[in-house]
Amino acid sequence: MASQIRLDSYRREIVEFLDCHFDGTPGVVDEFPTLMGPGGRSFVLRGEADQVIAHAAWRPCTLRCGEKRVRAAAIGLVTTSGTERQRGHASHLVNHCVRNASTTSAEVVFLFAPPRSLYTQLGFVPAGRERVIRLEGGQLNDDKRVRQGEPERAEELLRLLRAHPVGVERSVNEFQRLLAVRDTHLWVLENEEQIEAYCVVGKGRDLQGVIHEWAGEPASVETLLCAVAARTQEQVWVLSPVAEPAPVQGPTTLGPVAQFRILKPESLGSDDPRVLFGHAEDPAQLPLYVWGLDSV
């Protein structure tokens, strides 16, 4: 049986379990402040000695798809202890998260993971359309308007982010917490103390060397991205939604946004995420995107 737990009461137990079994590097819980914060729902399976042997969590969120708002659930931190793998525990917990989310108003559920039989058997399909642009580093750029930003100015950044027609709705408080995740680097282009564009590179152990969020006037965004890329000696990757023009020019590939499962096809018009959100070269009926900071 899966049991729901209160994170505030069992945080130490979950932290110790995930530090040991997620990828072997401590600190993963702190890198998911929205999933593992007050709004998240954690579930565990326990062994015969009452120890945690598997974990998964989900959180509610709202996707902005142009003028339409889609109620969604994001699943993450699916983890099983090494001695308990290949016994169906992860499938049980993910399915439990899906059932729990379906009792709320969630219309779709999504997760970020490579395609696996585990998720295919549970009805998840890679969908959405994400553009990946490669920029070369090591070029001279000393634009004095470009500098590292402060998370305390999240309200200004949020106004820029909301100009995108697609994304996940986010409060100022959530934005500040996400920007505080370790190894998350905020850059801004500022003119006369006004932020004209910003971008985010890295998020904890994920997305290092990747600009996975950006917003602002197109010309300012392009200047900022090129300046940030120029400050590194390696290649930089820029993620962007296909529903919008590319923020910068460079060699480009397309890939799916995440893995999705439709919970309420009657409200969305289809039970196939690829039809709704697009896939590969197929355009979307309902443009959708999840920015890197919102990846559970």
C-alpha positions in Angstrom: 0.0 0.0 0.0 1.2 3.5 -0.8 1.0 5.9 2.1 0.7 9.7 1.9 3.0 11.5 4.4 3.3 14.9 5.7 6.6 16.4 4.6 6.9 18.6 7.6 6.7 15.6 9.9 8.8 13.1 7.9 11.2 15.5 6.0 14.3 14.0 7.6 13.3 10.5 6.6 12.6 11.4 3.0 15.7 13.6 2.7 17.9 10.7 4.0 16.2 8.2 1.6 16.5 10.4 -1.5 20.1 11.4 -0.6 21.0 7.7 -0.6 18.9 6.4 -3.5 18.1 9.1 -6.0 21.5 9.5 -7.6 23.9 9.2 -4.7 24.4 13.0 -4.4 22.9 14.7 -1.3 20.7 17.7 -1.4 18.1 16.7 -4.0 15.0 17.7 -1.9 16.3 21.3 -1.7 16.5 21.5 -5.5 12.7 20.9 -5.9 11.2 23.6 -3.6 7.8 23.6 -5.4 7.4 19.8 -5.6 8.7 19.2 -2.1 7.3 22.3 -0.5 3.9 23.0 1.1 1.9 22.4 -2.2 3.4 19.0 -3.0 2.0 15.6 -2.2 4.6 12.9 -1.3 3.9 9.2 -1.3 6.1 6.3 0.0 6.1 2.6 0.1 7.5 1.0 3.3 9.2 -2.4 3.7 8.7 -5.0 6.4 10.9 -3.0 8.9 8.8 0.1 8.2 11.7 1.7 6.3 11.0 3.8 3.2 11.7 1.7 0.1 10.2 3.9 -2.7 9.1 7.5 -3.1 7.2 9.7 -5.6 5.6 13.1 -5.4 3.3 15.3 -7.4 2.2 18.9 -7.3 -0.6 20.8 -8.9 0.1 23.6 -11.4 -1.6 25.6 -14.1 -0.3 25.6 -17.7 -0.8 28.8 -19.7 -1.6 27.7 -23.3 -2.3 31.0 -25.0 -5.7 32.1 -23.8 -6.5 28.7 -22.3 -5.5 27.6 -18.8 -5.0 23.9 -18.3 -5.0 22.4 -14.8 -2.1 20.0 -14.5 -0.1 17.7 -12.1 3.6 17.4 -12.3 5.2 14.2 -11.0 8.8 13.9 -9.8 11.5 12.3 -7.6 10.4 8.8 -8.5 12.9 6.7 -6.6 13.3 3.1 -5.4 16.0 1.7 -3.2 18.5 -0.5 -4.9 17.5 -3.7 -3.3 13.8 -3.2 -4.1 14.0 -2.4 -7.8 12.3 -4.4 -10.6 9.4 -5.2 -8.2 6.8 -2.7 -9.6 7.2 -0.2 -6.7 7.8 2.8 -9.0 4.8 1.8 -11.2 2.6 1.5 -8.1 3.6 4.9 -6.8 3.4 6.8 -10.1 0.0 5.3 -10.7 -1.0 6.3 -7.2 0.1 9.9 -7.9 -1.9 9.8 -11.1 -5.1 8.5 -9.3 -4.6 11.1 -6.6 -4.3 13.9 -9.1 -7.3 12.7 -11.0 -9.5 13.2 -7.9 -8.6 16.9 -8.1 -9.3 19.1 -11.0 -6.1 18.0 -12.9 -6.8 17.6 -16.7 -3.3 16.3 -17.6 -0.3 14.9 -15.7 3.4 15.1 -16.8 6.9 14.1 -15.8 10.4 14.6 -17.0 12.2 11.3 -17.7 13.7 9.3 -20.6 11.1 7.1 -22.3 10.9 3.8 -20.3 8.5 0.9 -20.4 7.5 1.9 -16.8 5.9 5.1 -18.1 4.6 3.8 -21.4 2.7 1.1 -19.6 1.1 3.8 -17.4 -0.1 5.7 -20.5 2.6 8.4 -20.6 3.6 9.7 -24.1 6.5 12.0 -25.1 4.8 15.2 -26.4 5.2 18.9 -26.8 7.7 20.7 -28.9 11.0 22.2 -27.6 13.6 23.9 -29.7 17.3 23.4 -28.6 19.8 25.9 -29.9 23.5 25.6 -29.7 25.6 28.7 -29.0 29.4 28.8 -29.0 31.3 30.2 -26.0 34.7 31.8 -25.7 33.9 35.0 -27.7 34.7 38.5 -26.5 31.7 40.3 -25.0 32.0 43.0 -22.4 28.5 44.5 -22.6 28.3 46.5 -19.3 24.6 46.2 -19.2 24.8 42.4 -18.6 25.4 41.3 -15.0 24.2 38.7 -12.5 20.7 39.4 -11.2 19.2 39.2 -7.7 16.3 36.8 -6.9 14.9 39.6 -4.7 13.8 41.3 -8.0 11.6 38.3 -8.9 8.5 40.5 -9.3 10.1 42.5 -12.1 11.2 39.3 -13.8 7.8 37.8 -13.5 6.3 40.6 -15.4 8.6 39.8 -18.3 7.9 36.0 -18.0 4.2 36.6 -18.2 4.6 38.1 -21.7 5.2 34.6 -23.0 1.9 33.0 -24.3 3.0 29.6 -22.9 4.4 28.5 -19.6 3.5 27.5 -16.0 1.8 30.0 -13.7 4.1 31.0 -11.0 3.9 33.3 -7.9 6.6 35.8 -6.9 7.3 33.7 -3.8 7.7 30.5 -5.9 10.0 32.4 -8.3 12.2 33.5 -5.5 12.4 30.0 -4.1 13.3 28.5 -7.5 16.0 31.1 -8.1 17.5 30.3 -4.7 18.2 26.6 -5.7 22.0 26.0 -5.6 23.9 26.3 -8.9 21.1 28.4 -10.4 22.5 31.4 -12.2 20.4 34.4 -13.0 21.6 37.0 -15.6 20.0 40.3 -16.5 20.4 43.0 -19.1 19.7 46.2 -17.3 19.4 49.7 -18.8 19.2 52.7 -16.4 18.2 50.3 -13.5 15.4 48.8 -15.5 15.6 45.1 -16.3 15.0 44.6 -20.1 15.7 40.9 -20.2 16.8 38.0 -18.1 17.9 34.4 -18.4 18.6 31.5 -16.1 21.4 29.0 -16.5 21.5 25.7 -14.5 19.3 24.4 -11.7 21.0 22.3 -9.0 22.4 19.1 -10.6 20.3 19.6 -13.7 20.5 21.9 -16.7 24.1 23.0 -16.2 25.4 24.8 -19.3 21.8 25.2 -20.4 19.9 28.5 -20.7 16.5 27.1 -19.8 14.5 30.2 -19.2 14.5 33.7 -20.6 12.2 36.6 -21.1 12.2 40.2 -22.3 12.1 42.3 -25.5 13.4 40.1 -28.4 16.4 42.3 -29.2 17.4 42.5 -25.5 17.0 38.8 -25.0 19.2 38.0 -28.0 21.9 40.4 -26.8 21.8 38.8 -23.3 21.9 35.2 -24.5 24.9 35.9 -26.7 26.7 37.8 -23.9 26.1 34.9 -21.4 27.3 32.3 -23.9 30.4 34.4 -24.6 31.4 34.3 -21.0 32.0 30.5 -21.0 34.6 28.6 -22.8 32.2 25.8 -23.7 29.1 25.3 -25.8 25.8 26.6 -24.3 22.4 25.3 -25.1 19.3 27.4 -25.2 15.9 25.9 -24.7 12.8 27.6 -26.1 9.2 26.8 -27.1 8.5 26.1 -30.7 5.3 28.1 -30.3 7.4 31.3 -30.2 10.1 32.7 -32.5 13.6 31.5 -31.7 15.3 33.9 -29.3 18.7 33.6 -31.0 20.2 32.1 -34.1 22.2 28.9 -34.1 22.2 25.2 -35.0 18.8 23.8 -33.9 17.2 20.5 -33.1 13.6 19.7 -31.9 12.6 17.4 -29.1 9.6 16.7 -26.9 8.9 18.9 -23.8 8.0 16.0 -21.4 6.0 12.9 -21.0 2.2 13.5 -20.7 -0.9 11.6 -19.9 -4.4 13.1 -20.5 -6.7 12.7 -17.5 -9.8 14.6 -18.8 -10.0 14.3 -22.6 -13.6 15.6 -22.5 -12.3 19.0 -21.5 -9.2 19.1 -23.7 -10.7 17.5 -26.9 -8.4 14.5 -27.2 -6.9 11.7 -25.2 -3.6 11.8 -27.2 -1.0 14.2 -25.9 0.8 14.3 -29.3 -2.4 15.5 -31.0 -3.0 18.2 -28.4 0.6 19.4 -27.7 2.4 18.5 -30.9 5.2 16.0 -31.5 8.3 16.1 -33.7 7.2 17.9 -36.9 3.5 17.8 -36.0 2.1 21.1 -34.9 0.2 21.5 -31.7 -3.6 22.1 -31.4 -2.9 23.5 -27.9 0.6 25.1 -27.7 2.2 24.2 -24.4 5.6 24.7 -22.7 7.2 24.1 -19.3 10.2 26.3 -18.5 13.3 24.7 -16.9 12.7 26.2 -13.5 9.2 24.6 -13.5 10.5 21.1 -14.3 8.9 19.8 -11.1 
